[in-house]
Amino acid sequence: MATSRTGTALHKRMRARAVTAAQTAGQTNCPLCGRWIDWNTHGSKSSPEADEIIPYAETQQTSTDLTNWRIICRHCNQQRGGKLAHKTRTTTTLRTSRDW
């Protein structure tokens, strides 16, 4: 079974570094929408999430440059997520018995 990209040791390490940097800098709001970041929750719209500014979908590798990482709210991260990947995916037309 394949591990997700966000489950890799490199991604976890970079996420932790981005969180530490944002908290050390006193970040309290999402830089994209201004929503208050709730550092004590997980899974809500205001939860902090690590974001690669130049996305993985574009580079096909996890960035090791901390300046390419930021913390944004979950809501914004879900809005941004995988946009380029969706555009590059190919669709497969399923054959039905009518095609046989």
Secondary structure as a PSIPRED ss2 file (coil, helix, strand):
# PSIPRED VFORMAT (PSIPRED V4.0)

   1 M C   1.000  0.000  0.000
   2 A C   1.000  0.000  0.000
   3 T C   1.000  0.000  0.000
   4 S C   1.000  0.000  0.000
   5 R H   0.000  1.000  0.000
   6 T H   0.000  1.000  0.000
   7 G H   0.000  1.000  0.000
   8 T C   1.000  0.000  0.000
   9 A H   0.000  1.000  0.000
  10 L H   0.000  1.000  0.000
  11 H H   0.000  1.000  0.000
  12 K H   0.000  1.000  0.000
  13 R H   0.000  1.000  0.000
  14 M H   0.000  1.000  0.000
  15 R H   0.000  1.000  0.000
  16 A H   0.000  1.000  0.000
  17 R H   0.000  1.000  0.000
  18 A H   0.000  1.000  0.000
  19 V H   0.000  1.000  0.000
  20 T H   0.000  1.000  0.000
  21 A H   0.000  1.000  0.000
  22 A H   0.000  1.000  0.000
  23 Q H   0.000  1.000  0.000
  24 T H   0.000  1.000  0.000
  25 A C   1.000  0.000  0.000
  26 G C   1.000  0.000  0.000
  27 Q C   1.000  0.000  0.000
  28 T C   1.000  0.000  0.000
  29 N E   0.000  0.000  1.000
  30 C C   1.000  0.000  0.000
  31 P C   1.000  0.000  0.000
  32 L C   1.000  0.000  0.000
  33 C C   1.000  0.000  0.000
  34 G C   1.000  0.000  0.000
  35 R C   1.000  0.000  0.000
  36 W E   0.000  0.000  1.000
  37 I C   1.000  0.000  0.000
  38 D C   1.000  0.000  0.000
  39 W C   1.000  0.000  0.000
  40 N C   1.000  0.000  0.000
  41 T C   1.000  0.000  0.000
  42 H C   1.000  0.000  0.000
  43 G C   1.000  0.000  0.000
  44 S C   1.000  0.000  0.000
  45 K C   1.000  0.000  0.000
  46 S C   1.000  0.000  0.000
  47 S C   1.000  0.000  0.000
  48 P E   0.000  0.000  1.000
  49 E E   0.000  0.000  1.000
  50 A E   0.000  0.000  1.000
  51 D E   0.000  0.000  1.000
  52 E E   0.000  0.000  1.000
  53 I C   1.000  0.000  0.000
  54 I C   1.000  0.000  0.000
  55 P C   1.000  0.000  0.000
  56 Y H   0.000  1.000  0.000
  57 A H   0.000  1.000  0.000
  58 E H   0.000  1.000  0.000
  59 T H   0.000  1.000  0.000
  60 Q C   1.000  0.000  0.000
  61 Q C   1.000  0.000  0.000
  62 T C   1.000  0.000  0.000
  63 S C   1.000  0.000  0.000
  64 T C   1.000  0.000  0.000
  65 D C   1.000  0.000  0.000
  66 L H   0.000  1.000  0.000
  67 T H   0.000  1.000  0.000
  68 N H   0.000  1.000  0.000
  69 W E   0.000  0.000  1.000
  70 R E   0.000  0.000  1.000
  71 I E   0.000  0.000  1.000
  72 I E   0.000  0.000  1.000
  73 C E   0.000  0.000  1.000
  74 R H   0.000  1.000  0.000
  75 H H   0.000  1.000  0.000
  76 C H   0.000  1.000  0.000
  77 N H   0.000  1.000  0.000
  78 Q H   0.000  1.000  0.000
  79 Q H   0.000  1.000  0.000
  80 R H   0.000  1.000  0.000
  81 G C   1.000  0.000  0.000
  82 G C   1.000  0.000  0.000
  83 K H   0.000  1.000  0.000
  84 L H   0.000  1.000  0.000
  85 A H   0.000  1.000  0.000
  86 H H   0.000  1.000  0.000
  87 K H   0.000  1.000  0.000
  88 T H   0.000  1.000  0.000
  89 R C   1.000  0.000  0.000
  90 T C   1.000  0.000  0.000
  91 T C   1.000  0.000  0.000
  92 T C   1.000  0.000  0.000
  93 T C   1.000  0.000  0.000
  94 L C   1.000  0.000  0.000
  95 R C   1.000  0.000  0.000
  96 T C   1.000  0.000  0.000
  97 S H   0.000  1.000  0.000
  98 R H   0.000  1.000  0.000
  99 D H   0.000  1.000  0.000
 100 W C   1.000  0.000  0.000
